[in-house]
Amino acid sequence: MPDTIEAAARAALAEVLPQDLPPESIDPDANLDHLGLTSLNKVLFLTSLCERVQVGLHLFTEHDLAAMRTLGQVVSALSRHAEVS
């Protein structure tokens, strides 16, 4: 499941980034802010991703969301919930 979540995360992130990056070129350890992701686009990205992988956004606290600073952290957080869904 994490591979599926990572592919979905890369695709969803690429859709909201201000620059045109192919999903496969996004470094999972890159800081989302450094990629140019605004707060609004982070919300759009996470909402879209949660819908794609069928993990409820309501499962995450504000602290959880703030701690998701990289693509890898997002994938890891969603993977924990996808495994129990």
N, C-alpha and C positions, 0 to 999 in steps of 0.2 A: 503493500500500500504506500509506503513512503516515496517510492519512485513515481507512482501515479500522482501523489500530492505534489512532489517537486516539479513534475512536468506541468501540472495545472498551475502551480504557483508562478513558475517562470512565464507561462503564457499570460496569466492575469496581470502580472507585474509589467510585462512588456507593453501591454495595452494602455497603461496609465502613465508610463514614464514620458517626460517631455522630449527626450531624444529617441530616435528610432534605433532600438537595439534588438537584434534577434534574441529570442528567449534563451537559446542555448549558450549565448555569450555572456549572460549575466552571472557574475561571480557570486556564489551563495554566501560568501563572507563579507561582501561589500555592504557598507552601511547604507540603508535605504535613503537616508537624508542626503548622503553624498551622491546618490544617483539622481537627485533632484525630485524625490517624491515629497509632495506637500502633504500636510495633514489631511486635507480633503481627499487627495488621491490615495492616501494610505487607507482611509475608510472605504473608498470605492474598491480598492484592490482587495482588502480583506473580506468585504461583503461578497464580491464576485467569487473569490476563491472559496469561501465557506459554502456558497451555493453549489459550486462545481463539484466539491468533494463531499458534500452533504454532511457538513459539521456545523452545528448551530453556533452562530456568532455569540449567542447569549451564554455560551459556556465559558467565555473569557471575561475576566474582570478588567477594569480600567488599567490596573497594574500589569496584568498579563499582556495587554495590547501595547502598553508603553515599553515593555521589555522586548518586544519583537522589533529589533533594530536591524536585523539582516534577513535575507531570504531564508537562510539556513535555520534561523531561530523560528521563523514563521512555519516552515515545514515541520520542524521538530514539535512545535506546540500543537499543530493541527493533527499530526500523526498520532500523538498520545490520545486524542479524543476520537479519532477515526477507528482506532483499534478496539475501542469499547462500544462504539455505536452499532 
